[in-house]
Amino acid sequence: MTVYRTRTRDWSTTSPAATPLAEPAVPLPPTGWLADELFLIAHDDVTGRLRVPARTVGRGLAAAMLADLAYVGAVTVAATGKVVTGTAAPGAVDPWGRTVLRWIDTDTPHPPAAWIDRLAGHAYRSVADRLTVAGTVRPRTVRRWLRRHTGYPPVDTNVAAWPWARLTMRVRRRTRLNTHDSTLARLCLATGLGGHILGGDTLTARRQLRQLLTPVPPGVNELLRHLAAADGSSRHSQHDRPSRHGRRSRR
């Protein structure tokens, strides 16, 4: 059995011939949903602990779910810059996706950033429930101080680590990414998981990754652009926010 452990390495400074990663004898396929794979990458593949803050993951999953809907033709970004429903067959979307489509169809049109914000609070639990039903993760509730916290450790480490391993192997080998993995890689970058798939979130690593990306459909690109812009604004505001000590010192 091939066991993938998500130890990172800075591939931008490593020769492709050094320390090769082994492909599995039978490659594990993507789950089919970007949101599912982003969820797995965002969690430790043994303990199930989040690698980045829950709020950030929620926004990333919201964008991933909208991208999933865009890929099956269920939503698109109109010329007005607003998200609108498409013409996908109902069977192409899961129950939660159909709920999202009803919201989009009956609400006032909004740009991608607004829908990412709105869905961020629902996306995490929705994807967790879907992966639980699929037998990919199992919910585990623990008590921390006076609160209960539910984590989602994987049922099979190989399955949980495969999205990370697949991206890392292809980046390591300088293999051009298909549209699915190009979208997933950009979601990871915008969700603060770039260092995890690149072995170090450096400008050099990001530049090398960009050379491997395949262009994605315009509607998906708009979703990713809005997510990346929101992530950049969030990190900038956190960096500029004065500390408590700083606020007290100005009194």
VOMI-49842 format. One record per residue (C-alpha): residue in one letter; x, y, z. Coordinates in nm, 4 decimals, decimal comma. Example, Ala and Ser with C-alpha at 12.3 -4.5 7.8 and 13.67 -1.06 7.14 Angstrom:
+------+----------+----------+----------+
| type |       xx |       yy |       zz |
+------+----------+----------+----------+
|    a |   1,2300 |  -0,4500 |   0,7800 |
|    s |   1,3670 |  -0,1060 |   0,7140 |
+------+----------+----------+----------+
//
This chain:
+------+----------+----------+----------+
| type |       xx |       yy |       zz |
+------+----------+----------+----------+
|    m |   0,0000 |   0,0000 |   0,0000 |
|    t |   0,1324 |   0,3424 |  -0,0909 |
|    v |   0,1051 |   0,5820 |   0,2010 |
|    y |   0,1294 |   0,9516 |   0,1186 |
|    r |   0,2395 |   1,1714 |   0,4052 |
|    t |   0,2069 |   1,5406 |   0,3420 |
|    r |   0,5577 |   1,6500 |   0,4265 |
|    t |   0,6394 |   1,9614 |   0,2277 |
|    r |   0,9525 |   2,0401 |   0,0310 |
|    d |   1,0441 |   2,3568 |  -0,1593 |
|    w |   1,0281 |   2,2236 |  -0,5160 |
|    s |   1,1395 |   2,5556 |  -0,6650 |
|    t |   1,4959 |   2,4900 |  -0,5449 |
|    t |   1,5084 |   2,1158 |  -0,6125 |
|    s |   1,6087 |   1,9346 |  -0,9298 |
|    p |   1,3282 |   1,7251 |  -1,0842 |
|    a |   1,5640 |   1,4271 |  -1,0898 |
|    a |   1,6216 |   1,4369 |  -0,7143 |
|    t |   1,4094 |   1,2480 |  -0,4631 |
|    p |   1,1391 |   1,1296 |  -0,7045 |
|    l |   0,7863 |   1,0785 |  -0,5803 |
|    a |   0,6293 |   0,7471 |  -0,6714 |
|    e |   0,3026 |   0,7329 |  -0,8596 |
|    p |   0,0626 |   0,4796 |  -0,7061 |
|    a |   0,0288 |   0,1482 |  -0,8863 |
|    v |  -0,3379 |   0,2323 |  -0,9427 |
|    p |  -0,3767 |   0,6130 |  -0,9476 |
|    l |  -0,6579 |   0,7350 |  -0,7287 |
|    p |  -0,9037 |   0,9472 |  -0,9290 |
|    p |  -1,0224 |   1,2930 |  -0,8237 |
|    t |  -1,3477 |   1,2874 |  -0,6320 |
|    g |  -1,4973 |   1,4894 |  -0,9147 |
|    w |  -1,5641 |   1,7906 |  -0,6907 |
|    l |  -1,3035 |   2,0602 |  -0,6396 |
|    a |  -1,4565 |   2,1447 |  -0,3021 |
|    d |  -1,4033 |   1,7884 |  -0,1764 |
|    e |  -1,0370 |   1,7876 |  -0,2769 |
|    l |  -0,9752 |   2,1342 |  -0,1315 |
|    f |  -1,1349 |   2,0158 |   0,1953 |
|    l |  -0,8960 |   1,7189 |   0,2096 |
|    i |  -0,5903 |   1,9331 |   0,1329 |
|    a |  -0,6953 |   2,1831 |   0,4018 |
|    h |  -0,6873 |   1,9112 |   0,6700 |
|    d |  -0,4032 |   1,7023 |   0,8060 |
|    d |  -0,4349 |   1,3623 |   0,6405 |
|    v |  -0,3908 |   1,1771 |   0,9715 |
|    t |  -0,5416 |   1,3908 |   1,2478 |
|    g |  -0,7953 |   1,5819 |   1,0392 |
|    r |  -0,6862 |   1,9131 |   1,1901 |
|    l |  -0,7207 |   2,2272 |   0,9811 |
|    r |  -0,4013 |   2,3640 |   0,8291 |
|    v |  -0,5370 |   2,7196 |   0,7956 |
|    p |  -0,8066 |   2,9158 |   0,9841 |
|    a |  -1,1617 |   2,7856 |   0,9499 |
|    r |  -1,2916 |   3,1176 |   0,8155 |
|    t |  -1,0347 |   3,1104 |   0,5351 |
|    v |  -1,1198 |   2,7501 |   0,4510 |
|    g |  -1,4894 |   2,8382 |   0,4423 |
|    r |  -1,4299 |   3,1076 |   0,1821 |
|    g |  -1,2123 |   2,8759 |  -0,0243 |
|    l |  -1,4732 |   2,6008 |  -0,0141 |
|    a |  -1,7471 |   2,8458 |  -0,1114 |
|    a |  -1,5472 |   2,9490 |  -0,4184 |
|    a |  -1,4703 |   2,5841 |  -0,4961 |
|    m |  -1,8388 |   2,4916 |  -0,4791 |
|    l |  -1,9272 |   2,7758 |  -0,7157 |
|    a |  -1,6468 |   2,6616 |  -0,9485 |
|    d |  -1,7871 |   2,3078 |  -0,9390 |
|    l |  -2,1270 |   2,4461 |  -1,0392 |
|    a |  -1,9667 |   2,6525 |  -1,3148 |
|    y |  -1,7877 |   2,3498 |  -1,4600 |
|    v |  -2,1143 |   2,1583 |  -1,5014 |
|    g |  -2,2852 |   2,4637 |  -1,6519 |
|    a |  -2,5082 |   2,5303 |  -1,3517 |
|    v |  -2,3811 |   2,8855 |  -1,2921 |
|    t |  -2,1853 |   3,1418 |  -1,4863 |
|    v |  -2,0628 |   3,4973 |  -1,4448 |
|    a |  -2,2647 |   3,7194 |  -1,6789 |
|    a |  -2,1305 |   4,0157 |  -1,8745 |
|    t |  -2,2654 |   4,2331 |  -1,5925 |
|    g |  -2,0180 |   4,0681 |  -1,3545 |
|    k |  -2,2994 |   3,9008 |  -1,1590 |
|    v |  -2,3402 |   3,5290 |  -1,0881 |
|    v |  -2,6410 |   3,3789 |  -1,2658 |
|    t |  -2,7759 |   3,0266 |  -1,3056 |
|    g |  -2,7015 |   2,8243 |  -1,6174 |
|    t |  -2,8676 |   2,5379 |  -1,8004 |
|    a |  -2,7179 |   2,2279 |  -1,6375 |
|    a |  -2,9374 |   1,9210 |  -1,5968 |
|    p |  -3,0583 |   1,8752 |  -1,2358 |
|    g |  -2,8794 |   1,5408 |  -1,2131 |
|    a |  -2,5417 |   1,7111 |  -1,2589 |
|    v |  -2,5730 |   1,8823 |  -0,9197 |
|    d |  -2,5962 |   1,7372 |  -0,5686 |
|    p |  -2,8721 |   1,8409 |  -0,3208 |
|    w |  -2,6659 |   2,1181 |  -0,1627 |
|    g |  -2,5761 |   2,2501 |  -0,5074 |
|    r |  -2,9450 |   2,2635 |  -0,5955 |
|    t |  -3,0068 |   2,4664 |  -0,2797 |
|    v |  -2,7366 |   2,7125 |  -0,3841 |
|    l |  -2,8882 |   2,7369 |  -0,7307 |
|    r |  -3,2286 |   2,8222 |  -0,5817 |
|    w |  -3,0691 |   3,0994 |  -0,3773 |
|    i |  -2,8933 |   3,2415 |  -0,6816 |
|    d |  -3,2038 |   3,2114 |  -0,8982 |
|    t |  -3,4395 |   3,3834 |  -0,6539 |
|    d |  -3,2106 |   3,6492 |  -0,5063 |
|    t |  -3,0974 |   3,9808 |  -0,6462 |
|    p |  -2,7951 |   3,9209 |  -0,8744 |
|    h |  -2,4642 |   3,9590 |  -0,6910 |
|    p |  -2,0982 |   3,9506 |  -0,7994 |
|    p |  -1,8848 |   3,6435 |  -0,7160 |
|    a |  -1,7314 |   3,8005 |  -0,4052 |
|    a |  -2,0745 |   3,8511 |  -0,2476 |
|    w |  -2,1751 |   3,4897 |  -0,3095 |
|    i |  -1,8434 |   3,3638 |  -0,1747 |
|    d |  -1,9090 |   3,5636 |   0,1432 |
|    r |  -2,2657 |   3,4373 |   0,1704 |
|    l |  -2,1805 |   3,0701 |   0,1151 |
|    a |  -1,8666 |   3,0687 |   0,3297 |
|    g |  -2,0628 |   3,0000 |   0,6470 |
|    h |  -2,2400 |   2,6998 |   0,4944 |
|    a |  -1,9781 |   2,5454 |   0,2675 |
|    y |  -1,7605 |   2,3749 |   0,5299 |
|    r |  -2,0387 |   2,1716 |   0,6896 |
|    s |  -2,1889 |   2,0901 |   0,3508 |
|    v |  -1,8643 |   1,9448 |   0,2137 |
|    a |  -1,7890 |   1,7675 |   0,5430 |
|    d |  -2,1310 |   1,6019 |   0,5342 |
|    r |  -2,0831 |   1,4958 |   0,1718 |
|    l |  -1,7441 |   1,3383 |   0,2451 |
|    t |  -1,8842 |   1,1706 |   0,5564 |
|    v |  -2,1649 |   1,0106 |   0,3571 |
|    a |  -1,9087 |   0,9005 |   0,0961 |
|    g |  -1,7035 |   0,7308 |   0,3681 |
|    t |  -1,3984 |   0,9515 |   0,3074 |
|    v |  -1,3899 |   1,1182 |   0,6511 |
|    r |  -1,5531 |   1,0455 |   0,9841 |
|    p |  -1,6715 |   1,3151 |   1,2259 |
|    r |  -1,5067 |   1,3073 |   1,5668 |
|    t |  -1,6257 |   1,5400 |   1,8415 |
|    v |  -1,3889 |   1,6375 |   2,1210 |
|    r |  -1,4318 |   1,8729 |   2,4137 |
|    r |  -1,1989 |   2,1708 |   2,4340 |
|    w |  -1,2419 |   2,3688 |   2,7514 |
|    l |  -1,6180 |   2,4334 |   2,7682 |
|    r |  -1,6894 |   2,3849 |   2,3998 |
|    r |  -1,7290 |   2,0868 |   2,1724 |
|    h |  -1,5351 |   2,0762 |   1,8480 |
|    t |  -1,5991 |   1,8388 |   1,5585 |
|    g |  -1,3021 |   1,7310 |   1,3493 |
|    y |  -1,2952 |   1,5179 |   1,0371 |
|    p |  -1,0063 |   1,2692 |   1,0340 |
|    p |  -0,9853 |   1,0593 |   0,7177 |
|    v |  -1,0979 |   0,6998 |   0,6937 |
|    d |  -0,8109 |   0,6192 |   0,4531 |
|    t |  -0,4919 |   0,8258 |   0,4622 |
|    n |  -0,4091 |   0,7404 |   0,1011 |
|    v |  -0,7396 |   0,8776 |  -0,0232 |
|    a |  -0,7122 |   1,1905 |   0,1923 |
|    a |  -0,3551 |   1,2659 |   0,0841 |
|    w |  -0,4017 |   1,1920 |  -0,2852 |
|    p |  -0,5133 |   1,5429 |  -0,3981 |
|    w |  -0,2028 |   1,6896 |  -0,2315 |
|    a |   0,0220 |   1,4114 |  -0,3630 |
|    r |  -0,1119 |   1,4474 |  -0,7171 |
|    l |  -0,0564 |   1,8233 |  -0,7269 |
|    t |   0,2832 |   1,7998 |  -0,5596 |
|    m |   0,4071 |   1,5283 |  -0,7954 |
|    r |   0,3017 |   1,7230 |  -1,1028 |
|    v |   0,4492 |   2,0491 |  -0,9781 |
|    r |   0,7661 |   1,8655 |  -0,8778 |
|    r |   0,7990 |   1,7139 |  -1,2262 |
|    r |   0,7097 |   2,0407 |  -1,4012 |
|    t |   0,4097 |   1,8662 |  -1,5587 |
|    r |   0,1477 |   2,0963 |  -1,7070 |
|    l |  -0,1700 |   2,0841 |  -1,4981 |
|    n |  -0,5079 |   2,0133 |  -1,6541 |
|    t |  -0,7982 |   2,2509 |  -1,5933 |
|    h |  -0,9176 |   2,0617 |  -1,2832 |
|    d |  -0,5772 |   2,0687 |  -1,1151 |
|    s |  -0,5064 |   2,4239 |  -1,2355 |
|    t |  -0,8264 |   2,5360 |  -1,0646 |
|    l |  -0,7464 |   2,3347 |  -0,7525 |
|    a |  -0,3941 |   2,4785 |  -0,7346 |
|    r |  -0,5258 |   2,8346 |  -0,7624 |
|    l |  -0,7850 |   2,7623 |  -0,4930 |
|    c |  -0,5042 |   2,6379 |  -0,2682 |
|    l |  -0,2995 |   2,9533 |  -0,3268 |
|    a |  -0,5966 |   3,1782 |  -0,2493 |
|    t |  -0,6824 |   2,9780 |   0,0635 |
|    g |  -0,3369 |   2,9996 |   0,2190 |
|    l |  -0,2389 |   2,6444 |   0,1244 |
|    g |   0,0202 |   2,7390 |  -0,1359 |
|    g |   0,3114 |   2,6482 |   0,0881 |
|    h |   0,1609 |   2,3066 |   0,1457 |
|    i |   0,1476 |   2,2126 |  -0,2232 |
|    l |   0,4619 |   2,4012 |  -0,3290 |
|    g |   0,6821 |   2,3141 |  -0,0328 |
|    g |   0,7197 |   2,6858 |   0,0373 |
|    d |   0,4987 |   2,9769 |  -0,0654 |
|    t |   0,7735 |   3,1851 |  -0,2249 |
|    l |   0,7585 |   3,4165 |  -0,5243 |
|    t |   0,9816 |   3,1753 |  -0,7165 |
|    a |   0,7550 |   2,8798 |  -0,6385 |
|    r |   0,4438 |   3,0739 |  -0,7391 |
|    r |   0,6074 |   3,1875 |  -1,0631 |
|    q |   0,7031 |   2,8314 |  -1,1527 |
|    l |   0,3507 |   2,7128 |  -1,0742 |
|    r |   0,1971 |   2,9783 |  -1,2998 |
|    q |   0,4009 |   2,8366 |  -1,5889 |
|    l |   0,2291 |   2,4993 |  -1,5376 |
|    l |  -0,1289 |   2,6265 |  -1,5217 |
|    t |  -0,3805 |   2,5652 |  -1,7982 |
|    p |  -0,6283 |   2,8494 |  -1,8632 |
|    v |  -0,9669 |   2,7894 |  -1,7034 |
|    p |  -1,3100 |   2,8976 |  -1,8335 |
|    p |  -1,3801 |   3,2729 |  -1,7951 |
|    g |  -1,6513 |   3,2247 |  -1,5315 |
|    v |  -1,4267 |   3,0054 |  -1,3172 |
|    n |  -1,1421 |   3,2513 |  -1,3625 |
|    e |  -1,3643 |   3,5321 |  -1,2316 |
|    l |  -1,4479 |   3,3285 |  -0,9201 |
|    l |  -1,0804 |   3,2572 |  -0,8549 |
|    r |  -0,9868 |   3,6197 |  -0,9131 |
|    h |  -1,2428 |   3,7424 |  -0,6596 |
|    l |  -1,1313 |   3,4828 |  -0,4032 |
|    a |  -0,7652 |   3,5768 |  -0,4461 |
|    a |  -0,8455 |   3,9478 |  -0,4163 |
|    a |  -1,0459 |   3,8909 |  -0,0975 |
|    d |  -0,7687 |   3,6757 |   0,0476 |
|    g |  -0,5108 |   3,9417 |  -0,0292 |
|    s |  -0,7257 |   4,2143 |   0,1278 |
|    s |  -0,7819 |   4,0020 |   0,4388 |
|    r |  -0,4123 |   3,9352 |   0,4886 |
|    h |  -0,3320 |   4,3012 |   0,4250 |
|    s |  -0,5867 |   4,4204 |   0,6837 |
|    q |  -0,4570 |   4,1708 |   0,9403 |
|    h |  -0,1029 |   4,2912 |   0,8781 |
|    d |  -0,2029 |   4,6566 |   0,9177 |
|    r |  -0,4303 |   4,6044 |   1,2201 |
|    p |  -0,2657 |   4,7597 |   1,5290 |
|    s |  -0,2009 |   4,5343 |   1,8233 |
|    r |  -0,3644 |   4,5859 |   2,1617 |
|    h |  -0,0336 |   4,7106 |   2,2940 |
|    g |  -0,0143 |   4,9589 |   2,0085 |
|    r |  -0,3669 |   5,0844 |   2,0712 |
|    r |  -0,2992 |   5,1286 |   2,4418 |
|    s |   0,0194 |   5,3167 |   2,3722 |
|    r |  -0,1707 |   5,5843 |   2,1795 |
|    r |  -0,4136 |   5,6544 |   2,4616 |
+------+----------+----------+----------+
//
